[in-house]
Every structure is written in C-alpha cells, then in structure tokens.
C-alpha cells in the first residue's frame, strides 16, 4: 500500500533549491500534485528521475512525497537533492558575509567547502 510521507527538511533558500535542481537536471515548477491517496498538495514541485509522483515542497520545512517504499522512486535521488541543496545554501550563506567559498568533491562523493 502506498503512503504519502511528510518529511522535515528545511528548504529555506528557494534560489539554492533552484540551483540544486538545475545542477541535477531535476525540473522545478510551482503547482499542485494529487497523490495516490487522492490528497492534493501545493508548492514547489520537483520531478525526480524515475519517480511515479513528483515531490512537493509545501513550506520550507515540509516536503510531501510518495515513493511507495522505493517501488515508485529511488530515495537516493531525494538524498542527492538534499545534499546538493545543502551545498548551495551553505555557499550562498557564506557569500552573503562577503567571503569566498571553494568547493571540492572528494572521490567518495563527499563535498568539502573551504571558506576563505
């Protein structure tokens, strides 16, 4: 049985979210999604590859999704979005202070940010 999940994530910086989606090639738009359980949610819609339903960022802290325990979408795509968003949001926050940030991606996939 499918269950729509509410996940606590803090996507507070819309521009950082748009940058993350652009980098990953995930379409981002605003609108409504009706999930399998017939619940409709509005907000920023992100279409993850291979997912039956897009995710909906309803508020900075609330993300709605239905991936049917991985059958309708690989949760790794969502985790990659969160990581990429965190990088962009961190860089933007540091740059607002007038400092520069260098980004290095390690061979194991971890991202290292160096503030100058």
Secondary structure, DSSP 8 states (H G I E B T S, - for coil): ----EEEE-----HHHHHHHHHHHT-EEEEEEEE-TTS-EEEEEEEE-TT-SS-EEEEETTEEEE--TTTTSS-HHHHHHHHHHHHHHHHHHHHHTTT--EEEEE-TTS-EEEEE-
